[in-house]
Amino acid sequence: MVLSIILPIILLVLLGFICVKGGLILSEQIKALSAFVIKIALPAFLLHALASRNLSEIWHPSYFIAYGGGSLLLFVCAFVLYRHYFQHRLTASAVMAMGASMSNTGFIGTAILTMLIGQHAAIYISLTLIIENLLIVALVLMIAEVGLQQQGSFKQVAIPTLINLLKNPVILAIILGMGCVLLNLKLPAAIDQILAMLGKTASPLALFVIGGSLVGIGLKAIDIQSLVLVFLKIILMPLTIFLLFSVLPNVSQEMLYAGTLLAALPMPIAFGIFGQTYGLNEKALTPLMLSTILGFGVVSSLIAFWWG
């Protein structure tokens, strides 16, 4: 089971890497594919899957508490560690905390979980993306901007940040999907079919993009800070969320496994982008690459243990 799931994923990632490394696909084209996945294919996949559900299938307060609480706990721990122990500035500490508390859900998570549990994966992916975007990304952007402005405050940056996040196609798709569920609306057959067709491209293209995006990212700055960050993300985050799921009521085995698996995924590509945007460069890119390598190992072990 683990080989049938992980091997195609690794081969697709490798194909993307080889195509960019060999010059068949340009880095600019990978960015365009990435934009297609995150703005078109993934929203289509989520909207198609959510709109066909009923409220009892998607309303899981325990998931928000366990995954959201675990993510926030890791964010705070990492922020305090990098701010006070490693003496990073406010902005850098926020970005590093993102690396410890956010997974590559949209790309790798969508591909792996869909292969494991089918369309039902969209529920957990949607809930996770809501937590990551409206909690972790929002916190990172607000703290980072306050750190840059120095004279600014959370109040001055909070509202614009949240407005921009709500314009995200992924978040809009989730809101529309939830709206269909709450109002008991069904999408027209033609639109639903188009969404289904677009959604099927999300997983393979996402993995191809991951591989292409890794070209040029090396392990040039491995130090204690990088190793600590990778440990927080790949080991401590899934362990924390697993324990929270284990003590909460109304948590099915599928939810426990899905949430823990998503938490064990590598850091998101967005972490590397944020790192470069705020001047961290190799301090972000090195743990990103390392977490991608080690994350696949941890995820493969979980799949073998639970689904093998």
Stockholm file with secondary structure:
# STOCKHOLM 1.0

chainA/1-308         MVLSIILPIILLVLLGFICVKGGLILSEQIKALSAFVIKIALPAFLLHALASRNLSEIWHPSYFIAYGGGSLLLFVCAFVLYRHYFQHRLTASAVMAMGASMSNTGFIGTAILTMLIGQHAAIYISLTLIIENLLIVALVLMIAEVGLQQQGSFKQVAIPTLINLLKNPVILAIILGMGCVLLNLKLPAAIDQILAMLGKTASPLALFVIGGSLVGIGLKAIDIQSLVLVFLKIILMPLTIFLLFSVLPNVSQEMLYAGTLLAALPMPIAFGIFGQTYGLNEKALTPLMLSTILGFGVVSSLIAFWWG
#=GR chainA/1-308 SS CHHHHHHHHHHHHHHHHHHHHTTSSCHHHHHHHHHHIIIIIHHHHHHHHHHTCCHHHHCCHHHIIIIIHHHHHHHHHHHHIIIIISCCCHHHHHHHHHHHHCCCIIIIIHHHHHHHHGGGHHHHHHHHHHHIIIIIIHHHHHHHHHHHHSSCCHHHHHHHHHHHHHTCHHHHHHHHHHHHHHTTCCCCHHHHHHHHHHHTTHHHHHHHHHHHHTTTCCCCCCCHHHHHHHHIIIIIHHHHHHHHHHHSSSCCHHHHHHHHHHHTSCCCHHHHHHHHHTTCTHHHHHHHHHHHHHHHHHHHHHHHHHTC
#=GC SS_cons         CHHHHHHHHHHHHHHHHHHHHTTSSCHHHHHHHHHHIIIIIHHHHHHHHHHTCCHHHHCCHHHIIIIIHHHHHHHHHHHHIIIIISCCCHHHHHHHHHHHHCCCIIIIIHHHHHHHHGGGHHHHHHHHHHHIIIIIIHHHHHHHHHHHHSSCCHHHHHHHHHHHHHTCHHHHHHHHHHHHHHTTCCCCHHHHHHHHHHHTTHHHHHHHHHHHHTTTCCCCCCCHHHHHHHHIIIIIHHHHHHHHHHHSSSCCHHHHHHHHHHHTSCCCHHHHHHHHHTTCTHHHHHHHHHHHHHHHHHHHHHHHHHTC
//
